[in-house]
Amino acid sequence: MNSEESLQRNERIAKKTRERAASEVSKTLGLLRSRPDYSDGYEYFLKLAEEGASGEAVSERVGRPILKLLCIQAPVELIHAAGFHPLKIWSGSASLGNFAAQGTPALMCPMLRAVLGALRSENDGSEGRWILPTTCDWVVKFPEMASWFGPSFASRVHWLELPHIKEGDDGQKRWLEEVFRLKKFLEGAARNGKKIDRKSLIRSVELYQDAWRALNRLAVLRRDGKLASLWFMLIAGTFFLDSAESWIAAADRVLGAPSPDRAGRARVFLAGSPIFFPNFKLPLLLEEAGLAVAGDDLCSSERILPGAVTYGDASEFGLMSALAQRYHMGCLCPTFIDNDRRINNIRGRLNGDDFGGVVFHVLKGCHPYDIESCGLEGSLKEHGLKFIRLETDYASEDSSNLLTRAEAFRNTMRSDGNDG
């Protein structure tokens, strides 16, 4: 096969991959729109999810150039104050992941493999700038793996070197230096060399404070049984696909007209690896098994923002210090070495609430969460809390087994009187 024939063959495969990915999206959208708790208020978020994380489309929608992120560790307030829109790149597509499978490690993070598949199928990975915090090894190696498929990131990536020890002055000082480096990068990348002034940073901080408050109000609705977890995950997952102002306005409409979650399910807390549209396999199976996710610890859902940034000192240094502290100390990613704070936070979330147990989701290849599940299980069981670890990927073949295990877990809660 000559080079031209090879290119034509690859394009045919890429086209079929895009069609399969679109079919996955349509299937999940159909399931959501056919739910008895569907309302017009969700349509805004469904349409955002349907379009996905297309940089060009998002940039046109928000009227700003975008900066692509693979992790929520980068301070979005700083990016916004520089005149950019922060776009968290994600994918829950099994088809796109399969497209990149032959050229990637066998046991790789399914989400990042799907992103690589999207870049390969669209062949647009070299466009735009990226900010990559060094959270996990897969993110660190992402540009190298992307280069195997053609996209070059050499001059388009700004690395944020994340100190993996939180406690102590050294790590916090280093992270503050990284945040100042990010500010310098953003100012150099901005149109006309725009500087990030104190007033614009305050406005951005206040905007994302409003976004966090809206997200928190939605989380309260879910905890009170007035919002199904699937809708919460959809709403949270689309946060970066439009301006914060538009997203907040749409979230407020949902807050004004909540649709009660279906009763009769045992309340559980969901922790572990993130879940991305259109792969809502696990939350759909948990519903089918009679479990209601009333709270979660996913960086794709309830943890998309680290919390409201608060400051007492409104000087530039005070604002930058407040940002750095919130994104470092407030981050509950399992990649940190001193991780007791994260485990204690999960355990604290369960105290005083009527959760029947914890479902811990592990994506195959997501090593930090895989390791964490071992220590967390023992800690929770010591405190009398039920725990189940469900390991999966983007394929559907394990759905029957996952459902059986989830139903058995539900029955253990029923036998103990923890009925929803």
C-alpha positions in Angstrom: 0.0 0.0 0.0 1.5 3.3 -1.1 1.4 6.5 1.1 -1.6 8.0 -0.7 -3.6 4.8 -0.3 -2.6 4.7 3.4 -3.8 8.2 3.9 -7.1 7.5 2.2 -7.6 4.4 4.4 -6.8 6.3 7.6 -9.3 9.0 6.6 -12.0 6.4 6.0 -11.3 4.9 9.4 -11.3 8.3 11.0 -14.6 9.2 9.4 -16.2 5.9 10.7 -14.8 6.7 14.1 -16.4 10.1 14.1 -19.7 8.6 13.1 -19.5 6.0 15.9 -18.6 8.7 18.4 -21.6 10.8 17.2 -23.8 7.7 17.6 -22.6 7.3 21.3 -23.6 10.9 21.9 -27.0 10.5 20.3 -27.7 7.4 22.3 -26.9 9.1 25.6 -28.9 12.2 24.7 -31.8 10.1 23.8 -31.7 8.3 27.1 -31.6 11.5 29.0 -34.4 13.2 27.0 -36.6 10.2 27.5 -36.3 10.2 31.3 -39.5 11.0 33.2 -37.7 13.8 35.1 -36.6 15.5 31.9 -37.6 19.2 31.6 -36.9 22.0 29.2 -34.4 23.5 31.7 -31.9 20.7 30.9 -32.0 21.4 27.1 -29.3 24.1 27.3 -26.8 21.6 28.9 -27.8 18.7 26.6 -27.0 20.9 23.5 -23.6 21.9 25.0 -22.8 18.2 25.6 -23.9 17.3 22.1 -21.5 19.8 20.6 -18.7 18.8 22.9 -15.3 20.3 23.6 -14.8 21.8 20.2 -12.3 24.6 20.7 -13.4 26.6 17.6 -17.2 26.3 18.5 -16.6 27.3 22.2 -14.4 30.2 21.2 -17.1 31.5 18.9 -19.8 31.0 21.5 -17.9 32.9 24.3 -16.3 35.5 22.1 -12.8 34.8 23.5 -9.8 32.8 22.5 -9.6 29.6 24.4 -6.8 27.9 26.5 -7.1 24.1 26.7 -6.7 22.3 30.0 -6.5 18.6 30.9 -6.9 19.2 34.6 -8.8 21.6 36.8 -5.7 22.4 38.8 -5.0 25.5 36.7 -6.6 28.7 38.2 -9.4 29.5 35.8 -9.9 32.9 37.4 -6.4 33.9 36.2 -7.1 32.6 32.7 -10.4 34.5 32.5 -8.8 37.7 33.7 -6.3 37.5 30.9 -9.1 37.6 28.3 -9.1 33.8 27.6 -11.7 31.2 28.1 -10.6 28.1 30.1 -11.7 24.9 28.2 -11.3 21.6 30.0 -10.8 19.0 27.3 -12.4 15.7 28.0 -14.0 12.7 26.3 -16.1 9.8 27.4 -16.2 8.2 23.9 -15.3 4.5 23.6 -15.1 4.8 19.8 -12.5 7.6 20.0 -10.5 5.7 22.6 -10.5 2.6 20.4 -9.2 4.7 17.5 -6.1 5.6 19.5 -5.7 2.2 21.2 -3.2 0.6 18.8 -0.7 3.4 19.3 -1.0 3.7 23.1 -0.2 1.6 26.2 -2.6 -1.3 26.8 -3.5 -0.1 30.3 -4.0 3.6 29.8 -6.3 6.2 31.2 -9.5 5.7 29.0 -10.3 9.4 29.2 -7.0 10.6 27.9 -6.9 7.8 25.3 -10.3 9.1 24.0 -8.9 12.6 23.8 -6.0 11.3 21.8 -8.4 9.6 19.6 -10.3 12.8 19.1 -7.1 14.7 18.2 -6.1 11.9 15.8 -9.5 11.7 14.1 -9.8 15.5 13.7 -6.1 16.1 13.1 -6.3 19.5 14.9 -4.2 18.9 18.0 -1.6 21.4 17.0 -4.1 24.3 17.1 -4.5 26.4 20.2 -2.5 26.7 23.4 -2.5 24.2 26.3 -1.9 24.5 30.0 -0.9 21.2 31.6 -0.5 20.9 35.4 1.8 17.9 36.3 -0.9 16.1 38.2 -0.5 12.5 37.0 1.9 10.6 34.8 -0.7 10.3 32.0 -1.1 14.1 31.8 2.7 14.6 31.8 3.2 12.1 28.9 0.2 13.3 27.0 2.0 15.7 24.6 4.6 13.0 23.8 1.8 10.4 23.0 -0.1 13.0 20.9 3.1 13.6 18.8 2.9 9.9 17.8 -0.3 10.7 15.9 1.0 13.9 14.3 -0.1 16.9 16.5 2.9 18.9 17.8 2.7 20.5 21.2 6.3 21.7 21.5 5.6 25.4 21.4 2.0 25.4 22.6 2.2 23.9 26.1 2.7 25.8 29.4 3.6 23.4 32.1 2.4 24.0 35.7 4.7 22.0 37.9 2.6 20.9 40.8 4.3 20.3 44.2 2.9 17.0 45.3 3.5 17.7 49.0 0.9 20.1 50.3 1.8 20.6 53.9 4.7 22.9 54.7 5.9 26.2 53.4 8.2 24.9 50.7 5.5 23.3 48.5 3.1 26.3 48.9 5.9 28.8 48.1 6.8 26.8 44.9 3.2 26.6 43.8 2.8 30.4 44.3 5.8 30.9 42.0 4.1 28.6 39.4 1.0 30.7 39.6 3.0 33.8 39.0 4.7 32.1 36.1 1.3 31.3 34.6 0.3 34.9 34.9 3.4 35.9 33.0 2.7 33.3 30.3 -0.9 34.5 30.0 0.1 38.1 29.6 2.6 37.1 26.9 0.0 35.1 25.1 -2.8 37.7 25.4 -3.8 39.9 22.5 -1.9 43.1 22.4 0.2 42.0 25.4 -2.7 42.7 27.8 -1.7 42.8 31.4 -3.8 41.2 34.1 -4.6 44.2 36.3 -6.0 43.9 39.9 -9.5 45.0 39.0 -10.0 42.5 36.2 -8.7 39.7 38.4 -11.2 40.7 41.2 -14.0 40.6 38.6 -13.0 37.1 37.5 -12.7 35.9 41.1 -16.2 37.2 41.8 -17.6 35.6 38.7 -16.3 32.2 39.6 -17.4 32.6 43.2 -20.9 33.0 41.7 -20.4 29.8 39.6 -19.2 27.8 42.7 -22.3 29.0 44.6 -24.6 27.9 41.8 -22.8 24.5 41.7 -23.1 24.2 45.5 -26.9 25.0 45.4 -27.3 22.3 42.8 -25.4 19.8 45.0 -27.8 20.7 47.9 -30.8 19.9 45.6 -29.3 16.6 44.8 -28.6 15.8 48.5 -32.2 16.7 49.2 -33.5 14.3 46.5 -34.7 17.1 44.2 -32.2 16.6 41.4 -31.1 13.3 39.9 -27.4 12.7 39.9 -27.3 12.2 36.1 -28.6 15.7 35.6 -26.1 17.1 38.1 -23.2 15.3 36.3 -24.4 16.6 33.0 -24.7 20.2 34.3 -21.3 20.1 36.0 -19.6 18.5 33.0 -20.7 21.2 30.6 -19.3 24.1 32.8 -16.4 24.8 30.5 -18.3 24.7 27.3 -19.8 28.2 27.6 -19.2 31.4 29.4 -19.5 31.2 33.2 -22.2 33.9 33.0 -24.4 31.8 30.6 -23.8 28.6 32.5 -24.8 30.3 35.8 -28.0 31.7 34.3 -29.0 28.2 33.0 -28.2 26.6 36.3 -30.4 29.2 38.1 -33.3 28.2 35.8 -32.8 24.6 37.0 -32.6 25.7 40.6 -35.9 27.5 40.1 -37.7 24.5 38.9 -36.3 21.3 40.5 -37.6 17.9 39.4 -37.7 15.4 42.3 -35.5 12.4 42.0 -37.3 9.1 41.9 -37.8 7.7 45.4 -37.1 4.2 46.7 -33.3 4.2 46.2 -30.6 3.8 48.8 -28.4 6.9 49.1 -24.8 6.4 48.3 -21.7 8.6 48.0 -19.7 8.3 44.7 -15.9 8.7 44.8 -13.0 7.9 42.6 -12.2 8.4 38.9 -14.1 11.1 36.9 -17.1 10.3 34.7 -17.4 12.1 31.3 -20.3 12.4 28.8 -21.3 10.4 26.9 -20.1 7.5 29.0 -22.7 7.6 31.7 -22.7 3.8 32.0 -21.9 3.7 35.7 -24.5 6.3 37.0 -27.1 4.7 34.8 -26.3 1.2 36.2 -26.4 2.5 39.8 -29.9 3.9 39.2 -31.0 0.6 37.7 -29.6 -1.2 40.8 -31.7 1.0 43.1 -28.9 3.4 44.2 -29.2 7.2 44.3 -25.9 9.1 44.2 -26.6 11.9 46.7 -23.1 13.3 46.7 -19.8 12.8 45.0 -16.1 13.5 45.0 -15.5 13.5 41.3 -13.3 16.1 39.6 -15.7 15.9 36.7 -18.7 16.7 38.8 -18.9 18.2 42.3 -15.2 19.0 42.3 -15.0 20.9 39.0 -14.2 24.0 41.1 -12.0 23.8 44.2 -14.3 26.2 46.1 -14.8 30.0 46.3 -11.6 32.0 46.3 -11.7 34.3 49.3 -9.2 37.1 50.0 -8.6 39.7 52.7 -5.8 41.5 50.9 -7.0 42.9 47.5 -3.4 43.8 46.4 -2.1 41.8 43.4 0.1 39.7 45.7 -2.8 39.1 48.0 -5.1 38.0 45.2 -2.5 35.7 43.7 -1.7 34.2 47.1 -5.4 33.5 47.6 -5.7 31.8 44.2 -2.6 29.7 44.8 -3.7 28.6 48.2 -7.2 27.7 47.1 -6.0 25.6 44.1 -3.3 23.9 46.1 -4.7 23.3 49.5 -8.2 23.0 48.3 -7.4 20.4 45.6 -8.4 16.9 46.7 -6.7 15.0 43.9 -5.2 11.6 45.0 -1.9 12.4 43.3 -0.7 14.3 46.4 1.7 12.5 48.7 0.2 13.8 52.0 -3.3 12.5 51.2 -4.8 12.2 54.7 -6.7 15.4 54.1 -8.5 13.9 51.1 -9.5 10.7 52.9 -10.6 12.7 56.0 -12.7 15.0 53.7 -14.5 12.0 52.2 -15.1 10.5 55.6 -16.3 13.9 56.9 -18.8 14.2 54.1 -20.4 11.0 55.2 -20.7 11.9 58.8 -24.1 13.4 59.8 -25.8 12.4 56.5 -27.8 9.3 55.8 -25.5 7.8 53.1 -25.9 4.0 53.1 -22.4 3.4 51.6 -19.6 4.5 49.3 -19.3 3.4 45.6 -15.7 3.9 44.5 -15.3 4.2 40.7 -11.9 3.2 39.2 -11.2 3.6 35.6 -8.8 0.9 34.4 -5.4 2.6 34.0 -6.2 5.4 36.5 -3.5 4.4 38.9 -3.8 7.1 41.6 -7.4 6.3 42.3 -6.8 2.6 42.0 -4.1 2.8 44.8 -6.3 5.1 46.9 -9.2 2.7 46.9 -7.3 0.2 49.0 -6.5 2.6 51.8 -9.9 4.3 51.7 -11.8 1.0 51.9 -10.2 0.1 55.2 -10.6 3.5 56.7 -14.3 3.6 55.9 -15.1 0.1 57.0 -13.4 0.9 60.4 -16.0 3.5 60.8 -18.9 1.2 60.0 -19.5 2.4 56.4 -20.2 0.1 53.5 -17.9 0.2 50.5 -17.8 -1.2 47.1 -15.1 -0.8 44.4 -16.2 -0.9 40.8 -13.5 -1.0 38.2 -14.4 -0.5 34.6 -13.5 1.3 31.4 -15.5 2.8 28.5 -16.6 -0.6 27.0 -20.1 -1.9 27.6 -19.3 -5.6 27.9 -19.0 -5.5 31.7 -22.3 -3.8 32.3 -24.1 -6.9 33.4 -21.5 -7.8 35.9 -21.4 -4.2 37.3 -25.2 -4.2 37.6 -25.1 -7.5 39.5 -22.5 -6.2 42.0 -24.3 -2.9 42.4 -27.6 -4.8 43.1 -25.9 -7.0 45.7 -24.4 -3.9 47.4 -27.9 -2.4 47.5 -29.2 -5.5 49.1 -26.6 -5.3 51.9 -27.8 -1.8 52.7 -31.5 -3.0 52.7 -30.6 -5.8 55.1 -29.1 -3.2 57.5 -32.1 -0.9 57.3 -30.4 1.7 55.2 -33.2 1.9 52.7 -33.5 5.1 50.7 
